[in-house]
């Protein structure tokens, strides 16, 4: 195996390992949204949704303020992403 192939293989394995770690982290985070009885802990769920909303709003504002895109561009892209599941319902599958 040539050096280029070895480097590419090493890179691919590192990306796969990163994805596995991220998946495990998300599973752990999802389990924390459940109470000891197994049902959803609404307070934790609302906190997680609030943190996600804050992150999205921060990225949107930074993109507009840095001139990466306009608010119009963000709305247009959001509409395109919304239609990716075949429905214009203002939501994305989880």
PyMOL Python script that loads the backbone (N, CA, C, O; Angstrom):
from pymol import cmd

cmd.read_pdbstr("""\
ATOM      1  N   UNK A   1       0.854  -1.176   0.000  1.00  0.00           N
ATOM      2  CA  UNK A   1       0.000   0.000   0.000  1.00  0.00           C
ATOM      3  C   UNK A   1       0.895   1.233   0.000  1.00  0.00           C
ATOM      4  O   UNK A   1       1.834   1.332   0.790  1.00  0.00           O
ATOM      5  N   UNK A   2       0.596   2.159  -0.885  1.00  0.00           N
ATOM      6  CA  UNK A   2       1.394   3.362  -0.974  1.00  0.00           C
ATOM      7  C   UNK A   2       1.128   4.310   0.186  1.00  0.00           C
ATOM      8  O   UNK A   2       0.140   4.179   0.908  1.00  0.00           O
ATOM      9  N   UNK A   3       2.022   5.253   0.343  1.00  0.00           N
ATOM     10  CA  UNK A   3       1.917   6.224   1.428  1.00  0.00           C
ATOM     11  C   UNK A   3       0.623   7.019   1.348  1.00  0.00           C
ATOM     12  O   UNK A   3      -0.017   7.252   2.373  1.00  0.00           O
ATOM     13  N   UNK A   4       0.225   7.441   0.148  1.00  0.00           N
ATOM     14  CA  UNK A   4      -1.012   8.214  -0.020  1.00  0.00           C
ATOM     15  C   UNK A   4      -2.216   7.394   0.426  1.00  0.00           C
ATOM     16  O   UNK A   4      -3.093   7.907   1.120  1.00  0.00           O
ATOM     17  N   UNK A   5      -2.265   6.124   0.033  1.00  0.00           N
ATOM     18  CA  UNK A   5      -3.364   5.248   0.443  1.00  0.00           C
ATOM     19  C   UNK A   5      -3.378   5.067   1.951  1.00  0.00           C
ATOM     20  O   UNK A   5      -4.444   5.077   2.566  1.00  0.00           O
ATOM     21  N   UNK A   6      -2.217   4.903   2.549  1.00  0.00           N
ATOM     22  CA  UNK A   6      -2.124   4.731   3.996  1.00  0.00           C
ATOM     23  C   UNK A   6      -2.635   5.981   4.717  1.00  0.00           C
ATOM     24  O   UNK A   6      -3.377   5.874   5.693  1.00  0.00           O
ATOM     25  N   UNK A   7      -2.240   7.163   4.239  1.00  0.00           N
ATOM     26  CA  UNK A   7      -2.684   8.412   4.857  1.00  0.00           C
ATOM     27  C   UNK A   7      -4.201   8.548   4.725  1.00  0.00           C
ATOM     28  O   UNK A   7      -4.882   8.897   5.688  1.00  0.00           O
ATOM     29  N   UNK A   8      -4.729   8.270   3.526  1.00  0.00           N
ATOM     30  CA  UNK A   8      -6.169   8.365   3.314  1.00  0.00           C
ATOM     31  C   UNK A   8      -6.905   7.386   4.218  1.00  0.00           C
ATOM     32  O   UNK A   8      -7.918   7.740   4.822  1.00  0.00           O
ATOM     33  N   UNK A   9      -6.399   6.148   4.316  1.00  0.00           N
ATOM     34  CA  UNK A   9      -7.018   5.136   5.171  1.00  0.00           C
ATOM     35  C   UNK A   9      -7.005   5.578   6.628  1.00  0.00           C
ATOM     36  O   UNK A   9      -8.003   5.429   7.332  1.00  0.00           O
ATOM     37  N   UNK A  10      -5.886   6.117   7.080  1.00  0.00           N
ATOM     38  CA  UNK A  10      -5.771   6.614   8.451  1.00  0.00           C
ATOM     39  C   UNK A  10      -6.787   7.727   8.695  1.00  0.00           C
ATOM     40  O   UNK A  10      -7.450   7.757   9.732  1.00  0.00           O
ATOM     41  N   UNK A  11      -6.903   8.649   7.724  1.00  0.00           N
ATOM     42  CA  UNK A  11      -7.844   9.762   7.838  1.00  0.00           C
ATOM     43  C   UNK A  11      -9.283   9.230   7.918  1.00  0.00           C
ATOM     44  O   UNK A  11     -10.063   9.683   8.755  1.00  0.00           O
ATOM     45  N   UNK A  12      -9.631   8.280   7.057  1.00  0.00           N
ATOM     46  CA  UNK A  12     -10.985   7.728   7.050  1.00  0.00           C
ATOM     47  C   UNK A  12     -11.304   7.057   8.387  1.00  0.00           C
ATOM     48  O   UNK A  12     -12.401   7.224   8.921  1.00  0.00           O
ATOM     49  N   UNK A  13     -10.353   6.304   8.921  1.00  0.00           N
ATOM     50  CA  UNK A  13     -10.579   5.635  10.203  1.00  0.00           C
ATOM     51  C   UNK A  13     -10.747   6.653  11.327  1.00  0.00           C
ATOM     52  O   UNK A  13     -11.546   6.440  12.239  1.00  0.00           O
ATOM     53  N   UNK A  14     -10.010   7.744  11.270  1.00  0.00           N
ATOM     54  CA  UNK A  14     -10.162   8.762  12.312  1.00  0.00           C
ATOM     55  C   UNK A  14     -11.536   9.406  12.220  1.00  0.00           C
ATOM     56  O   UNK A  14     -12.140   9.695  13.253  1.00  0.00           O
ATOM     57  N   UNK A  15     -12.057   9.644  11.002  1.00  0.00           N
ATOM     58  CA  UNK A  15     -13.391  10.218  10.842  1.00  0.00           C
ATOM     59  C   UNK A  15     -14.463   9.249  11.339  1.00  0.00           C
ATOM     60  O   UNK A  15     -15.439   9.665  11.964  1.00  0.00           O
ATOM     61  N   UNK A  16     -14.281   7.960  11.063  1.00  0.00           N
ATOM     62  CA  UNK A  16     -15.228   6.947  11.536  1.00  0.00           C
ATOM     63  C   UNK A  16     -15.225   6.910  13.055  1.00  0.00           C
ATOM     64  O   UNK A  16     -16.283   6.856  13.681  1.00  0.00           O
ATOM     65  N   UNK A  17     -14.033   6.939  13.650  1.00  0.00           N
ATOM     66  CA  UNK A  17     -13.945   6.947  15.114  1.00  0.00           C
ATOM     67  C   UNK A  17     -14.592   8.193  15.703  1.00  0.00           C
ATOM     68  O   UNK A  17     -15.264   8.115  16.731  1.00  0.00           O
ATOM     69  N   UNK A  18     -14.395   9.341  15.060  1.00  0.00           N
ATOM     70  CA  UNK A  18     -15.039  10.575  15.513  1.00  0.00           C
ATOM     71  C   UNK A  18     -16.559  10.433  15.477  1.00  0.00           C
ATOM     72  O   UNK A  18     -17.249  10.853  16.405  1.00  0.00           O
ATOM     73  N   UNK A  19     -17.070   9.844  14.411  1.00  0.00           N
ATOM     74  CA  UNK A  19     -18.521   9.661  14.278  1.00  0.00           C
ATOM     75  C   UNK A  19     -19.048   8.726  15.359  1.00  0.00           C
ATOM     76  O   UNK A  19     -20.124   8.960  15.910  1.00  0.00           O
ATOM     77  N   UNK A  20     -18.298   7.665  15.668  1.00  0.00           N
ATOM     78  CA  UNK A  20     -18.712   6.749  16.735  1.00  0.00           C
ATOM     79  C   UNK A  20     -18.754   7.470  18.087  1.00  0.00           C
ATOM     80  O   UNK A  20     -19.692   7.289  18.864  1.00  0.00           O
ATOM     81  N   UNK A  21     -17.745   8.277  18.357  1.00  0.00           N
ATOM     82  CA  UNK A  21     -17.717   9.016  19.628  1.00  0.00           C
ATOM     83  C   UNK A  21     -18.883  10.004  19.707  1.00  0.00           C
ATOM     84  O   UNK A  21     -19.524  10.129  20.751  1.00  0.00           O
ATOM     85  N   UNK A  22     -19.153  10.696  18.614  1.00  0.00           N
ATOM     86  CA  UNK A  22     -20.254  11.652  18.585  1.00  0.00           C
ATOM     87  C   UNK A  22     -21.592  10.941  18.787  1.00  0.00           C
ATOM     88  O   UNK A  22     -22.461  11.437  19.504  1.00  0.00           O
ATOM     89  N   UNK A  23     -21.753   9.786  18.158  1.00  0.00           N
ATOM     90  CA  UNK A  23     -22.981   9.008  18.315  1.00  0.00           C
ATOM     91  C   UNK A  23     -23.169   8.595  19.763  1.00  0.00           C
ATOM     92  O   UNK A  23     -24.266   8.710  20.308  1.00  0.00           O
ATOM     93  N   UNK A  24     -22.119   8.123  20.376  1.00  0.00           N
ATOM     94  CA  UNK A  24     -22.206   7.703  21.780  1.00  0.00           C
ATOM     95  C   UNK A  24     -22.532   8.888  22.682  1.00  0.00           C
ATOM     96  O   UNK A  24     -23.311   8.765  23.627  1.00  0.00           O
ATOM     97  N   UNK A  25     -21.935  10.025  22.387  1.00  0.00           N
ATOM     98  CA  UNK A  25     -22.211  11.226  23.162  1.00  0.00           C
ATOM     99  C   UNK A  25     -23.677  11.634  23.034  1.00  0.00           C
ATOM    100  O   UNK A  25     -24.314  12.000  24.021  1.00  0.00           O
ATOM    101  N   UNK A  26     -24.207  11.570  21.814  1.00  0.00           N
ATOM    102  CA  UNK A  26     -25.613  11.924  21.602  1.00  0.00           C
ATOM    103  C   UNK A  26     -26.549  10.933  22.286  1.00  0.00           C
ATOM    104  O   UNK A  26     -27.581  11.323  22.832  1.00  0.00           O
ATOM    105  N   UNK A  27     -26.192   9.663  22.255  1.00  0.00           N
ATOM    106  CA  UNK A  27     -27.015   8.662  22.964  1.00  0.00           C
ATOM    107  C   UNK A  27     -27.048   8.948  24.456  1.00  0.00           C
ATOM    108  O   UNK A  27     -28.101   8.876  25.090  1.00  0.00           O
ATOM    109  N   UNK A  28     -25.895   9.271  25.007  1.00  0.00           N
ATOM    110  CA  UNK A  28     -25.830   9.597  26.428  1.00  0.00           C
ATOM    111  C   UNK A  28     -26.674  10.823  26.738  1.00  0.00           C
ATOM    112  O   UNK A  28     -27.394  10.860  27.736  1.00  0.00           O
ATOM    113  N   UNK A  29     -26.578  11.822  25.875  1.00  0.00           N
ATOM    114  CA  UNK A  29     -27.355  13.043  26.059  1.00  0.00           C
ATOM    115  C   UNK A  29     -28.852  12.760  25.981  1.00  0.00           C
ATOM    116  O   UNK A  29     -29.629  13.312  26.760  1.00  0.00           O
ATOM    117  N   UNK A  30     -29.259  11.905  25.047  1.00  0.00           N
ATOM    118  CA  UNK A  30     -30.674  11.563  24.912  1.00  0.00           C
ATOM    119  C   UNK A  30     -31.176  10.809  26.144  1.00  0.00           C
ATOM    120  O   UNK A  30     -32.302  11.024  26.593  1.00  0.00           O
ATOM    121  N   UNK A  31     -30.339   9.928  26.684  1.00  0.00           N
ATOM    122  CA  UNK A  31     -30.748   9.195  27.874  1.00  0.00           C
ATOM    123  C   UNK A  31     -30.959  10.127  29.059  1.00  0.00           C
ATOM    124  O   UNK A  31     -31.784   9.855  29.932  1.00  0.00           O
ATOM    125  N   UNK A  32     -30.215  11.221  29.088  1.00  0.00           N
ATOM    126  CA  UNK A  32     -30.352  12.176  30.183  1.00  0.00           C
ATOM    127  C   UNK A  32     -31.678  12.931  30.119  1.00  0.00           C
ATOM    128  O   UNK A  32     -32.082  13.554  31.100  1.00  0.00           O
ATOM    129  N   UNK A  33     -32.354  12.879  28.976  1.00  0.00           N
ATOM    130  CA  UNK A  33     -33.652  13.534  28.840  1.00  0.00           C
ATOM    131  C   UNK A  33     -34.774  12.693  29.435  1.00  0.00           C
ATOM    132  O   UNK A  33     -35.920  13.138  29.494  1.00  0.00           O
ATOM    133  N   UNK A  34     -34.456  11.499  29.868  1.00  0.00           N
ATOM    134  CA  UNK A  34     -35.461  10.618  30.466  1.00  0.00           C
ATOM    135  C   UNK A  34     -35.358  10.660  31.986  1.00  0.00           C
ATOM    136  O   UNK A  34     -34.273  10.788  32.555  1.00  0.00           O
ATOM    137  N   UNK A  35     -36.507  10.550  32.618  1.00  0.00           N
ATOM    138  CA  UNK A  35     -36.533  10.521  34.085  1.00  0.00           C
ATOM    139  C   UNK A  35     -36.186   9.106  34.542  1.00  0.00           C
ATOM    140  O   UNK A  35     -35.982   8.211  33.721  1.00  0.00           O
ATOM    141  N   UNK A  36     -36.123   8.916  35.846  1.00  0.00           N
ATOM    142  CA  UNK A  36     -35.811   7.592  36.387  1.00  0.00           C
ATOM    143  C   UNK A  36     -36.916   6.594  36.067  1.00  0.00           C
ATOM    144  O   UNK A  36     -36.669   5.388  36.081  1.00  0.00           O
ATOM    145  N   UNK A  37     -38.145   7.069  35.774  1.00  0.00           N
ATOM    146  CA  UNK A  37     -39.261   6.185  35.425  1.00  0.00           C
ATOM    147  C   UNK A  37     -39.239   5.820  33.937  1.00  0.00           C
ATOM    148  O   UNK A  37     -39.995   4.952  33.502  1.00  0.00           O
ATOM    149  N   UNK A  38     -38.377   6.478  33.155  1.00  0.00           N
ATOM    150  CA  UNK A  38     -38.273   6.166  31.737  1.00  0.00           C
ATOM    151  C   UNK A  38     -39.018   7.119  30.829  1.00  0.00           C
ATOM    152  O   UNK A  38     -38.829   7.087  29.613  1.00  0.00           O
ATOM    153  N   UNK A  39     -39.872   7.979  31.401  1.00  0.00           N
ATOM    154  CA  UNK A  39     -40.574   8.939  30.553  1.00  0.00           C
ATOM    155  C   UNK A  39     -39.708  10.180  30.357  1.00  0.00           C
ATOM    156  O   UNK A  39     -38.705  10.363  31.046  1.00  0.00           O
ATOM    157  N   UNK A  40     -40.106  11.028  29.411  1.00  0.00           N
ATOM    158  CA  UNK A  40     -39.321  12.221  29.122  1.00  0.00           C
ATOM    159  C   UNK A  40     -39.376  13.204  30.280  1.00  0.00           C
ATOM    160  O   UNK A  40     -40.439  13.474  30.840  1.00  0.00           O
ATOM    161  N   UNK A  41     -38.236  13.721  30.617  1.00  0.00           N
ATOM    162  CA  UNK A  41     -38.142  14.773  31.627  1.00  0.00           C
ATOM    163  C   UNK A  41     -38.352  16.090  30.888  1.00  0.00           C
ATOM    164  O   UNK A  41     -37.454  16.567  30.195  1.00  0.00           O
ATOM    165  N   UNK A  42     -39.534  16.675  31.035  1.00  0.00           N
ATOM    166  CA  UNK A  42     -39.889  17.862  30.256  1.00  0.00           C
ATOM    167  C   UNK A  42     -38.951  19.031  30.527  1.00  0.00           C
ATOM    168  O   UNK A  42     -38.625  19.783  29.608  1.00  0.00           O
ATOM    169  N   UNK A  43     -38.518  19.196  31.756  1.00  0.00           N
ATOM    170  CA  UNK A  43     -37.616  20.309  32.082  1.00  0.00           C
ATOM    171  C   UNK A  43     -36.288  20.156  31.344  1.00  0.00           C
ATOM    172  O   UNK A  43     -35.777  21.120  30.773  1.00  0.00           O
ATOM    173  N   UNK A  44     -35.737  18.959  31.356  1.00  0.00           N
ATOM    174  CA  UNK A  44     -34.474  18.718  30.651  1.00  0.00           C
ATOM    175  C   UNK A  44     -34.652  18.875  29.149  1.00  0.00           C
ATOM    176  O   UNK A  44     -33.783  19.423  28.471  1.00  0.00           O
ATOM    177  N   UNK A  45     -35.784  18.392  28.624  1.00  0.00           N
ATOM    178  CA  UNK A  45     -36.044  18.506  27.195  1.00  0.00           C
ATOM    179  C   UNK A  45     -36.153  19.971  26.785  1.00  0.00           C
ATOM    180  O   UNK A  45     -35.575  20.375  25.776  1.00  0.00           O
ATOM    181  N   UNK A  46     -36.889  20.770  27.557  1.00  0.00           N
ATOM    182  CA  UNK A  46     -37.017  22.195  27.247  1.00  0.00           C
ATOM    183  C   UNK A  46     -35.674  22.910  27.349  1.00  0.00           C
ATOM    184  O   UNK A  46     -35.393  23.807  26.554  1.00  0.00           O
ATOM    185  N   UNK A  47     -34.849  22.530  28.306  1.00  0.00           N
ATOM    186  CA  UNK A  47     -33.515  23.113  28.421  1.00  0.00           C
ATOM    187  C   UNK A  47     -32.666  22.770  27.196  1.00  0.00           C
ATOM    188  O   UNK A  47     -31.956  23.628  26.672  1.00  0.00           O
ATOM    189  N   UNK A  48     -32.739  21.519  26.741  1.00  0.00           N
ATOM    190  CA  UNK A  48     -31.978  21.099  25.558  1.00  0.00           C
ATOM    191  C   UNK A  48     -32.468  21.834  24.314  1.00  0.00           C
ATOM    192  O   UNK A  48     -31.660  22.262  23.490  1.00  0.00           O
ATOM    193  N   UNK A  49     -33.785  21.985  24.174  1.00  0.00           N
ATOM    194  CA  UNK A  49     -34.340  22.712  23.029  1.00  0.00           C
ATOM    195  C   UNK A  49     -33.916  24.175  23.098  1.00  0.00           C
ATOM    196  O   UNK A  49     -33.579  24.770  22.074  1.00  0.00           O
ATOM    197  N   UNK A  50     -33.930  24.760  24.292  1.00  0.00           N
ATOM    198  CA  UNK A  50     -33.497  26.144  24.461  1.00  0.00           C
ATOM    199  C   UNK A  50     -32.032  26.333  24.099  1.00  0.00           C
ATOM    200  O   UNK A  50     -31.669  27.329  23.473  1.00  0.00           O
ATOM    201  N   UNK A  51     -31.185  25.380  24.489  1.00  0.00           N
ATOM    202  CA  UNK A  51     -29.766  25.451  24.146  1.00  0.00           C
ATOM    203  C   UNK A  51     -29.582  25.347  22.634  1.00  0.00           C
ATOM    204  O   UNK A  51     -28.759  26.055  22.055  1.00  0.00           O
ATOM    205  N   UNK A  52     -30.350  24.466  21.999  1.00  0.00           N
ATOM    206  CA  UNK A  52     -30.270  24.323  20.552  1.00  0.00           C
ATOM    207  C   UNK A  52     -30.739  25.604  19.854  1.00  0.00           C
ATOM    208  O   UNK A  52     -30.115  26.056  18.893  1.00  0.00           O
ATOM    209  N   UNK A  53     -31.836  26.184  20.339  1.00  0.00           N
ATOM    210  CA  UNK A  53     -32.341  27.426  19.752  1.00  0.00           C
ATOM    211  C   UNK A  53     -31.305  28.539  19.886  1.00  0.00           C
ATOM    212  O   UNK A  53     -31.100  29.310  18.948  1.00  0.00           O
ATOM    213  N   UNK A  54     -30.660  28.628  21.030  1.00  0.00           N
ATOM    214  CA  UNK A  54     -29.626  29.635  21.237  1.00  0.00           C
ATOM    215  C   UNK A  54     -28.471  29.441  20.257  1.00  0.00           C
ATOM    216  O   UNK A  54     -27.972  30.404  19.676  1.00  0.00           O
ATOM    217  N   UNK A  55     -28.050  28.186  20.078  1.00  0.00           N
ATOM    218  CA  UNK A  55     -26.943  27.906  19.155  1.00  0.00           C
ATOM    219  C   UNK A  55     -27.311  28.288  17.726  1.00  0.00           C
ATOM    220  O   UNK A  55     -26.497  28.874  17.012  1.00  0.00           O
ATOM    221  N   UNK A  56     -28.524  27.962  17.304  1.00  0.00           N
ATOM    222  CA  UNK A  56     -28.949  28.275  15.933  1.00  0.00           C
ATOM    223  C   UNK A  56     -29.037  29.782  15.739  1.00  0.00           C
ATOM    224  O   UNK A  56     -28.552  30.311  14.739  1.00  0.00           O
ATOM    225  N   UNK A  57     -29.654  30.473  16.690  1.00  0.00           N
ATOM    226  CA  UNK A  57     -29.776  31.930  16.577  1.00  0.00           C
ATOM    227  C   UNK A  57     -28.401  32.594  16.559  1.00  0.00           C
ATOM    228  O   UNK A  57     -28.187  33.557  15.823  1.00  0.00           O
ATOM    229  N   UNK A  58     -27.475  32.089  17.358  1.00  0.00           N
ATOM    230  CA  UNK A  58     -26.121  32.636  17.389  1.00  0.00           C
ATOM    231  C   UNK A  58     -25.442  32.467  16.032  1.00  0.00           C
ATOM    232  O   UNK A  58     -24.833  33.406  15.518  1.00  0.00           O
ATOM    233  N   UNK A  59     -25.546  31.274  15.454  1.00  0.00           N
ATOM    234  CA  UNK A  59     -24.933  31.034  14.147  1.00  0.00           C
ATOM    235  C   UNK A  59     -25.581  31.885  13.055  1.00  0.00           C
ATOM    236  O   UNK A  59     -24.890  32.407  12.180  1.00  0.00           O
ATOM    237  N   UNK A  60     -26.906  32.023  13.106  1.00  0.00           N
ATOM    238  CA  UNK A  60     -27.590  32.862  12.120  1.00  0.00           C
ATOM    239  C   UNK A  60     -27.121  34.306  12.221  1.00  0.00           C
ATOM    240  O   UNK A  60     -26.794  34.929  11.210  1.00  0.00           O
ATOM    241  N   UNK A  61     -27.087  34.831  13.424  1.00  0.00           N
ATOM    242  CA  UNK A  61     -26.676  36.227  13.615  1.00  0.00           C
ATOM    243  C   UNK A  61     -25.223  36.430  13.195  1.00  0.00           C
ATOM    244  O   UNK A  61     -24.893  37.424  12.548  1.00  0.00           O
ATOM    245  N   UNK A  62     -24.357  35.487  13.566  1.00  0.00           N
ATOM    246  CA  UNK A  62     -22.941  35.613  13.196  1.00  0.00           C
ATOM    247  C   UNK A  62     -22.784  35.584  11.675  1.00  0.00           C
ATOM    248  O   UNK A  62     -21.990  36.346  11.123  1.00  0.00           O
ATOM    249  N   UNK A  63     -23.529  34.715  10.998  1.00  0.00           N
ATOM    250  CA  UNK A  63     -23.427  34.619   9.537  1.00  0.00           C
ATOM    251  C   UNK A  63     -23.856  35.927   8.874  1.00  0.00           C
ATOM    252  O   UNK A  63     -23.229  36.369   7.912  1.00  0.00           O
ATOM    253  N   UNK A  64     -24.918  36.544   9.382  1.00  0.00           N
ATOM    254  CA  UNK A  64     -25.397  37.806   8.803  1.00  0.00           C
ATOM    255  C   UNK A  64     -24.427  38.939   9.131  1.00  0.00           C
ATOM    256  O   UNK A  64     -24.067  39.718   8.248  1.00  0.00           O
ATOM    257  N   UNK A  65     -23.998  39.039  10.401  1.00  0.00           N
ATOM    258  CA  UNK A  65     -23.102  40.119  10.807  1.00  0.00           C
ATOM    259  C   UNK A  65     -21.747  40.037  10.122  1.00  0.00           C
ATOM    260  O   UNK A  65     -21.137  41.069   9.843  1.00  0.00           O
ATOM    261  N   UNK A  66     -21.266  38.835   9.845  1.00  0.00           N
ATOM    262  CA  UNK A  66     -19.970  38.667   9.176  1.00  0.00           C
ATOM    263  C   UNK A  66     -20.100  38.813   7.660  1.00  0.00           C
ATOM    264  O   UNK A  66     -19.099  38.774   6.945  1.00  0.00           O
ATOM    265  N   UNK A  67     -21.317  38.978   7.175  1.00  0.00           N
ATOM    266  CA  UNK A  67     -21.530  39.151   5.748  1.00  0.00           C
ATOM    267  C   UNK A  67     -21.440  37.857   4.959  1.00  0.00           C
ATOM    268  O   UNK A  67     -21.275  37.884   3.740  1.00  0.00           O
ATOM    269  N   UNK A  68     -21.546  36.732   5.635  1.00  0.00           N
ATOM    270  CA  UNK A  68     -21.495  35.436   4.952  1.00  0.00           C
ATOM    271  C   UNK A  68     -22.750  35.251   4.111  1.00  0.00           C
ATOM    272  O   UNK A  68     -22.693  34.722   3.000  1.00  0.00           O
ATOM    273  N   UNK A  69     -23.866  35.684   4.641  1.00  0.00           N
ATOM    274  CA  UNK A  69     -25.126  35.638   3.907  1.00  0.00           C
ATOM    275  C   UNK A  69     -26.080  36.664   4.506  1.00  0.00           C
ATOM    276  O   UNK A  69     -25.823  37.217   5.576  1.00  0.00           O
ATOM    277  N   UNK A  70     -27.165  36.909   3.816  1.00  0.00           N
ATOM    278  CA  UNK A  70     -28.161  37.862   4.305  1.00  0.00           C
ATOM    279  C   UNK A  70     -29.280  37.098   5.013  1.00  0.00           C
ATOM    280  O   UNK A  70     -29.361  35.872   4.930  1.00  0.00           O
ATOM    281  N   UNK A  71     -30.137  37.839   5.705  1.00  0.00           N
ATOM    282  CA  UNK A  71     -31.293  37.200   6.342  1.00  0.00           C
ATOM    283  C   UNK A  71     -32.186  36.563   5.277  1.00  0.00           C
ATOM    284  O   UNK A  71     -32.766  35.499   5.491  1.00  0.00           O
ATOM    285  N   UNK A  72     -32.287  37.235   4.123  1.00  0.00           N
ATOM    286  CA  UNK A  72     -33.074  36.684   3.011  1.00  0.00           C
ATOM    287  C   UNK A  72     -32.488  35.341   2.567  1.00  0.00           C
ATOM    288  O   UNK A  72     -33.229  34.389   2.322  1.00  0.00           O
ATOM    289  N   UNK A  73     -31.157  35.267   2.466  1.00  0.00           N
ATOM    290  CA  UNK A  73     -30.501  34.007   2.093  1.00  0.00           C
ATOM    291  C   UNK A  73     -30.821  32.912   3.101  1.00  0.00           C
ATOM    292  O   UNK A  73     -31.109  31.778   2.718  1.00  0.00           O
ATOM    293  N   UNK A  74     -30.771  33.243   4.385  1.00  0.00           N
ATOM    294  CA  UNK A  74     -31.065  32.256   5.425  1.00  0.00           C
ATOM    295  C   UNK A  74     -32.490  31.732   5.304  1.00  0.00           C
ATOM    296  O   UNK A  74     -32.726  30.530   5.424  1.00  0.00           O
ATOM    297  N   UNK A  75     -33.437  32.632   5.066  1.00  0.00           N
ATOM    298  CA  UNK A  75     -34.840  32.203   4.911  1.00  0.00           C
ATOM    299  C   UNK A  75     -35.003  31.307   3.677  1.00  0.00           C
ATOM    300  O   UNK A  75     -35.697  30.292   3.727  1.00  0.00           O
ATOM    301  N   UNK A  76     -34.361  31.690   2.580  1.00  0.00           N
ATOM    302  CA  UNK A  76     -34.449  30.910   1.351  1.00  0.00           C
ATOM    303  C   UNK A  76     -33.863  29.510   1.549  1.00  0.00           C
ATOM    304  O   UNK A  76     -34.451  28.514   1.126  1.00  0.00           O
ATOM    305  N   UNK A  77     -32.716  29.448   2.186  1.00  0.00           N
ATOM    306  CA  UNK A  77     -32.070  28.151   2.442  1.00  0.00           C
ATOM    307  C   UNK A  77     -32.917  27.308   3.390  1.00  0.00           C
ATOM    308  O   UNK A  77     -33.056  26.100   3.199  1.00  0.00           O
ATOM    309  N   UNK A  78     -33.485  27.951   4.418  1.00  0.00           N
ATOM    310  CA  UNK A  78     -34.340  27.227   5.370  1.00  0.00           C
ATOM    311  C   UNK A  78     -35.548  26.627   4.650  1.00  0.00           C
ATOM    312  O   UNK A  78     -35.956  25.506   4.951  1.00  0.00           O
ATOM    313  N   UNK A  79     -36.115  27.366   3.706  1.00  0.00           N
ATOM    314  CA  UNK A  79     -37.245  26.852   2.939  1.00  0.00           C
ATOM    315  C   UNK A  79     -36.819  25.647   2.109  1.00  0.00           C
ATOM    316  O   UNK A  79     -37.569  24.677   2.000  1.00  0.00           O
ATOM    317  N   UNK A  80     -35.633  25.697   1.527  1.00  0.00           N
ATOM    318  CA  UNK A  80     -35.126  24.573   0.737  1.00  0.00           C
ATOM    319  C   UNK A  80     -34.907  23.348   1.622  1.00  0.00           C
ATOM    320  O   UNK A  80     -35.279  22.232   1.257  1.00  0.00           O
ATOM    321  N   UNK A  81     -34.301  23.568   2.789  1.00  0.00           N
ATOM    322  CA  UNK A  81     -34.039  22.458   3.710  1.00  0.00           C
ATOM    323  C   UNK A  81     -35.363  21.877   4.205  1.00  0.00           C
ATOM    324  O   UNK A  81     -35.497  20.661   4.341  1.00  0.00           O
ATOM    325  N   UNK A  82     -36.337  22.742   4.473  1.00  0.00           N
ATOM    326  CA  UNK A  82     -37.646  22.293   4.929  1.00  0.00           C
ATOM    327  C   UNK A  82     -38.283  21.344   3.914  1.00  0.00           C
ATOM    328  O   UNK A  82     -38.944  20.382   4.304  1.00  0.00           O
ATOM    329  N   UNK A  83     -38.095  21.599   2.637  1.00  0.00           N
ATOM    330  CA  UNK A  83     -38.708  20.780   1.594  1.00  0.00           C
ATOM    331  C   UNK A  83     -37.969  19.465   1.344  1.00  0.00           C
ATOM    332  O   UNK A  83     -38.460  18.622   0.593  1.00  0.00           O
ATOM    333  N   UNK A  84     -36.810  19.278   1.954  1.00  0.00           N
ATOM    334  CA  UNK A  84     -36.029  18.063   1.702  1.00  0.00           C
ATOM    335  C   UNK A  84     -36.761  16.791   2.105  1.00  0.00           C
ATOM    336  O   UNK A  84     -36.497  15.728   1.542  1.00  0.00           O
ATOM    337  N   UNK A  85     -37.674  16.877   3.066  1.00  0.00           N
ATOM    338  CA  UNK A  85     -38.444  15.696   3.467  1.00  0.00           C
ATOM    339  C   UNK A  85     -39.765  15.594   2.713  1.00  0.00           C
ATOM    340  O   UNK A  85     -40.595  14.734   3.009  1.00  0.00           O
ATOM    341  N   UNK A  86     -39.955  16.487   1.727  1.00  0.00           N
ATOM    342  CA  UNK A  86     -41.159  16.435   0.906  1.00  0.00           C
ATOM    343  C   UNK A  86     -42.330  17.238   1.435  1.00  0.00           C
ATOM    344  O   UNK A  86     -43.391  17.263   0.811  1.00  0.00           O
ATOM    345  N   UNK A  87     -42.159  17.903   2.587  1.00  0.00           N
ATOM    346  CA  UNK A  87     -43.253  18.690   3.165  1.00  0.00           C
ATOM    347  C   UNK A  87     -42.731  20.043   3.618  1.00  0.00           C
ATOM    348  O   UNK A  87     -41.670  20.139   4.236  1.00  0.00           O
ATOM    349  N   UNK A  88     -43.486  21.082   3.304  1.00  0.00           N
ATOM    350  CA  UNK A  88     -43.160  22.442   3.770  1.00  0.00           C
ATOM    351  C   UNK A  88     -43.929  22.658   5.069  1.00  0.00           C
ATOM    352  O   UNK A  88     -44.997  23.270   5.076  1.00  0.00           O
ATOM    353  N   UNK A  89     -43.371  22.148   6.167  1.00  0.00           N
ATOM    354  CA  UNK A  89     -44.084  22.225   7.443  1.00  0.00           C
ATOM    355  C   UNK A  89     -43.298  22.974   8.516  1.00  0.00           C
ATOM    356  O   UNK A  89     -43.692  22.978   9.682  1.00  0.00           O
ATOM    357  N   UNK A  90     -42.194  23.604   8.132  1.00  0.00           N
ATOM    358  CA  UNK A  90     -41.413  24.356   9.101  1.00  0.00           C
ATOM    359  C   UNK A  90     -40.637  23.507  10.082  1.00  0.00           C
ATOM    360  O   UNK A  90     -40.194  23.992  11.123  1.00  0.00           O
ATOM    361  N   UNK A  91     -40.470  22.211   9.743  1.00  0.00           N
ATOM    362  CA  UNK A  91     -39.758  21.296  10.628  1.00  0.00           C
ATOM    363  C   UNK A  91     -38.806  20.424   9.829  1.00  0.00           C
ATOM    364  O   UNK A  91     -38.949  20.263   8.617  1.00  0.00           O
ATOM    365  N   UNK A  92     -37.844  19.873  10.526  1.00  0.00           N
ATOM    366  CA  UNK A  92     -36.918  18.934   9.915  1.00  0.00           C
ATOM    367  C   UNK A  92     -36.984  17.633  10.697  1.00  0.00           C
ATOM    368  O   UNK A  92     -37.068  17.664  11.925  1.00  0.00           O
ATOM    369  N   UNK A  93     -36.950  16.499  10.025  1.00  0.00           N
ATOM    370  CA  UNK A  93     -36.961  15.230  10.770  1.00  0.00           C
ATOM    371  C   UNK A  93     -35.770  15.153  11.724  1.00  0.00           C
ATOM    372  O   UNK A  93     -34.673  15.621  11.419  1.00  0.00           O
ATOM    373  N   UNK A  94     -36.010  14.566  12.851  1.00  0.00           N
ATOM    374  CA  UNK A  94     -34.948  14.421  13.855  1.00  0.00           C
ATOM    375  C   UNK A  94     -34.204  13.141  13.587  1.00  0.00           C
ATOM    376  O   UNK A  94     -33.264  12.811  14.310  1.00  0.00           O
TER     377      UNK A  94
END
""", "prot")
cmd.dss("prot")
cmd.show_as("cartoon", "prot")
cmd.util.cbc("prot")
cmd.orient("prot")
